[in-house]
């Protein structure tokens, strides 16, 4: 299975930095599911500077977790329900295919 992975450097509340990975998975019906991607420590993770990139995984080396969470709006204090998706990866390899950004192809120069 080939997955396009995006990376963003983030910081915890106490100032420690980490890299968060995100992807969109395509379901059999053609719909998309946006998910966080977590790499198990033993398999390592892509270098954030190389992302976005395509990686290849075997389904047997992954699992998908769906969790219902409550989100609190920091301004109003209002709570709402949301779904958190996480793809856990225990083995992967970098794909030979390079990512090419086509998001601005429909716009004039």
Backbone as a ProteinNet text record, in pm:
[ID]
protein_1_A
[PRIMARY]
XXXXXXXXXXXXXXXXXXXXXXXXXXXXXXXXXXXXXXXXXXXXXXXXXXXXXXXXXXXXXXXXXXXXXXXXXXXXXXXXXXXXXXXXXXXXXXXXXXXXXXXXXXXXX
[TERTIARY]
84.7	0	89.5	63.6	142.5	66.3	135.6	73.5	154	83.6	146.3	145.1	262.9	276.3	325.8	256.2	296.2	347.5	442.5	499.1	493.7	473.6	475.2	543.7	638.4	706.7	615.5	593.3	503.6	577.5	512.5	569.4	464.2	509.6	420	405.8	313.9	292.2	416.2	499.3	620.9	742.1	720.1	825.7	904.5	876.1	947.9	894.6	982.8	938.5	927.2	836.2	817	761.3	759.2	706.3	574.6	471.5	340.5	325.4	278.9	260.3	111.3	71.8	-68.3	-75.3	-185.6	-206.8	-355.8	-389	-526.2	-525.1	-610.8	-622.6	-747	-738.8	-852.5	-920.1	-1050.5	-1127.1	-1166.5	-1214.1	-1253.6	-1365.7	-1451.8	-1560.7	-1517.1	-1387.3	-1333.6	-1330.9	-1391.4	-1389.9	-1254.5	-1227	-1099.6	-1120.8	-1019.3	-1017	-885.5	-894.2	-773.7	-733.7	-605.2	-558.4	-421.2	-399.9	-266.3	-188.1	-58.1	26.4	129.8	136	234	324.5	453.3	552.5	604.8	600.6	653.1	804	851.6	991.1	1090.8	1065.3	1161	1176	1079.1	1088.9	1135.7	1146.6	1187.3	1076.4	1105.2	1006.6	1077.1	1001.3	1063.9	1119	1223.1	1278.1	1177.7	1142	1042.4	1082.1	1212.6	1259.3	1236.5	1214.6	1188.8	1039.3	955.5	811.3	761.7	654.3	572.7	646.6	618.8	682.2	587.2	613.8	538.4	616.5	544.3	604	520.5	581.6	510.7	506.9	388.4	367.9	285.9	303.8	216.3	105.1	-16.7	-127.7	-102.7	-29.4	-0.1	93.9	161.2	252.9	189.4	56	-14.9	-142.3	-193.5	-330.1	-390	-523.1	-596.1	-685.7	-676.6	-752.6	-844.5	-972.6	-1070.2	-1112.8	-1106.1	-1136.7	-1228	-1333.3	-1422	-1361.5	-1348.1	-1288.1	-1379.5	-1356.6	-1429.2	-1332.5	-1372	-1288.3	-1353.2	-1270.7	-1320.6	-1270.5	-1362.1	-1326.2	-1260.3	-1135.7	-1065.9	-1130.6	-1203.3	-1265.5	-1398.8	-1483.4	-1618.2	-1631.6	-1539.1	-1549	-1648.6	-1710.2	-1809	-1740.2	-1800.7	-1744.8	-1821.3	-1747.9	-1810.4	-1741.3	-1815.3	-1761.8	-1688.4	-1583.3	-1506	-1448.9	-1401.2	-1338.7	-1190.5	-1107.1	-962.5	-918.8	-857.8	-808.6	-657	-604.5	-459.7	-420.2	-324	-264.4	-131.1	-119.6	3.2	83	209.9	295.7	414.1	437.1	550.1	662.1	637.7	742.1	701.9	797.8	772.1	901.1	887.3	1005.5	970.5	1070.8	1051.5	1021.5	921.7	884.8	980.5	997.5	1079.7	1007.9	874.9	797.3	815.7	848.7	864.3	733.6	705.6	584.8	603.1	502.8	501.1	373.3	386	270.5	200.8	75.2	-4.5	-118.1	-113.4	-224.9	-250.5	-149.9	-167.6	-173.9	-185.6	-187	-303.9	-416.1	-533.3	-532.7	-426.3	-419.5	-319.9	-346.8	-258.4	-130.5	-24	104.6	97.7
-116.6	0	123.3	217.7	340.4	452.4	526.6	632.6	761.3	871.7	1003.6	1060.3	1089.9	1135.3	1279.8	1362	1500.8	1510.3	1599.9	1615.9	1762.2	1783.7	1919.4	1915.3	2005	2013.2	2088.5	2030.2	2086.3	2097.9	2164.9	2175.4	2140.8	2075.1	2046	2173.7	2170.5	2287.7	2323.9	2223.7	2251.9	2281.5	2298.7	2344.3	2237.9	2110.3	2005	1995.9	1974.1	1965.6	1820.4	1797.3	1664.6	1682.9	1576	1580	1504.3	1570	1506.7	1471.3	1351	1303.7	1287.2	1321.6	1314.8	1255.9	1185.2	1129	1121.3	1095.7	1065.5	925.2	839.6	703.7	694.7	615.8	595.9	464.1	472	351.8	280.9	159.4	81.3	147.5	227.9	295.6	426.5	460.5	580.1	702.7	695.7	809.1	816.9	934	958.2	967.4	924.8	937.8	1005.1	1121	1188.9	1125.4	1097.5	1028	1077.8	1072.9	1091.8	963.9	975.4	858.5	852.5	738.5	716.7	601.8	623.3	521.5	462.7	331.6	267	292.4	306.2	344.7	255.2	124.6	30.9	43.8	103.7	113.7	251.7	346.8	481.8	553.3	673.4	752.9	834.1	881.4	964.1	1093.4	1143.8	1272.5	1379.5	1467.8	1571.5	1659	1676.2	1758.3	1691.3	1559.5	1486.1	1478.4	1524.8	1518.3	1643.7	1636.6	1519	1415.3	1289.6	1178.5	1060	972.4	847.8	740.1	663	546.1	424	307.9	184.7	99.1	45.5	-39.6	-161.6	-268.5	-384.7	-367.3	-399.5	-386.7	-468.1	-578	-661.6	-592.5	-484.1	-409.7	-282	-271.2	-150.3	-187.4	-92.5	-103.6	36.7	40.3	167	177	288.7	307.8	428	409.4	518.3	541.7	668.3	700.8	823.1	814.6	928.9	1017.2	1147.3	1240.6	1361.1	1434.1	1557.9	1673.9	1772.7	1890.4	2009.7	2084.6	2203.2	2328.3	2415.6	2542	2632.7	2677.3	2758.9	2895.7	2947.7	3079.3	3073.7	2978.3	2971.9	2868	2772	2664.7	2557.3	2572.3	2476.6	2346.9	2235.1	2104.3	2043.7	1972.2	1902.8	1768.4	1675.7	1542.1	1542	1462.2	1449.3	1307.6	1271.7	1142	1161.8	1084.7	1089.5	958	966.8	849.6	842.6	723.7	704.9	578.3	591.5	477.4	448.7	330.3	288.5	202.3	237.8	167.1	106	-24.2	-91	-127.1	-114.4	-136.4	-61	2.5	79.8	92.9	138.7	173.8	293.8	371.7	489.4	442.5	501.3	467.9	536.2	477.1	538.8	658.5	662.1	771.7	899.5	1007	1136.4	1212.7	1287.6	1368.5	1493.8	1523.8	1645.7	1720	1844.1	1923.8	1981.2	1941.3	1990.7	2081.1	2127.5	2202.5	2336.5	2392.8	2522.1	2511.6	2390.7	2372	2441.9	2460.3	2522.3	2675.4	2731.9	2877.5	2937.1	3061.2	3130.4	3171.6	3187.1	3233.5	3379.4
0	0	0	-92	-99	-28.9	57.6	136.8	120.3	97.2	93	234.5	288	426.4	429.3	507.9	531.7	674.9	700.8	834	875.5	1004.1	1057.9	1193.7	1213.5	1341.9	1438.9	1557.3	1657.4	1789.5	1886.2	2020.2	2124.3	2230.2	2341.8	2425.2	2519.8	2606	2686.6	2717	2794.2	2705.8	2574	2484.1	2411.3	2437.3	2365.1	2223.3	2126.8	1987.5	1942.9	1848.6	1792	1651.4	1574.8	1439.2	1435.5	1383	1365	1217.5	1190.8	1053.7	1024.6	901.6	859.8	720	691.7	559.9	530.5	404.4	363.6	306.4	359.5	309.5	222.5	116.7	27.4	63.3	92.1	123.6	-5.9	5.9	-111	-190.4	-122.9	-192.9	-259.1	-249.7	-313.2	-223.6	-105	-13	58.5	114.2	182.5	332.7	407.8	553.1	590.1	654.4	702.5	834.9	847.9	967.3	1011.7	1141.3	1193.8	1167.9	1153.3	1129.3	1240.7	1306.1	1413.1	1371.8	1385.8	1353.4	1484	1493.9	1613.4	1621.4	1741.6	1765.5	1692.8	1690.9	1632.9	1481.5	1411.2	1264.8	1218.1	1309.9	1271.4	1195.7	1149.6	1077	969.1	869.8	766	825.3	765.1	804.5	764.6	855.9	828.9	709.6	688	575.6	441.2	440.1	316.3	283.7	373.3	353	282.7	206.3	184.3	101	132.2	60.4	56.7	-38.8	-46.8	26	108.6	170.9	130.6	140.2	110.2	235.4	263.5	381.1	340.5	414.4	402.4	505.2	468.4	562.5	688.9	676.8	793.2	892.1	848.6	935.3	990.1	978.8	1022.1	1094.9	1171.4	1219.1	1227	1213.3	1206.8	1328.8	1400.5	1523.1	1508.3	1543.1	1542.5	1686.9	1730.1	1868.8	1872.6	1950.9	1970.4	2079.9	2051.9	2147.4	2166.2	2273.5	2300.2	2284.8	2205.5	2181.6	2250.4	2322.6	2393.6	2322.6	2281.9	2217	2320.7	2295.8	2396	2419	2320.5	2334.7	2408.6	2370.4	2427.4	2537	2542.9	2640.1	2598.9	2482.2	2433.8	2391	2427.7	2393.8	2276.9	2190.7	2078.3	2057.4	1998.2	1972.2	1838.8	1831.3	1708.1	1702.2	1584.4	1564.9	1538.6	1607.3	1588.7	1524.3	1406.2	1334.4	1345.6	1371.9	1380.1	1305.9	1216.3	1148.1	1216.3	1278.9	1344.8	1248.3	1227.6	1133.1	1207.8	1183.7	1249.3	1151.5	1020.4	919.4	793	727.9	607.3	529.1	403.5	324.1	237.5	206.6	121.6	-20.1	-81.4	-218.1	-315.3	-431.5	-535.7	-598.9	-587.3	-646.8	-565.9	-634.7	-568.6	-572.6	-466.3	-459.1	-544.2	-627.2	-707	-671.1	-627.7	-586.4	-709.6	-729.6	-842.2	-794.8	-671.7	-615	-682.8	-750.3	-815.5	-967.4	-1020.5	-1165.4	-1234.8	-1167.4	-1227.9	-1219.6	-1166.3	-1150.6	-1249.8	-1290.3	-1382.8	-1313	-1392.9	-1339.2	-1305.3
[MASK]
+++++++++++++++++++++++++++++++++++++++++++++++++++++++++++++++++++++++++++++++++++++++++++++++++++++++++++++

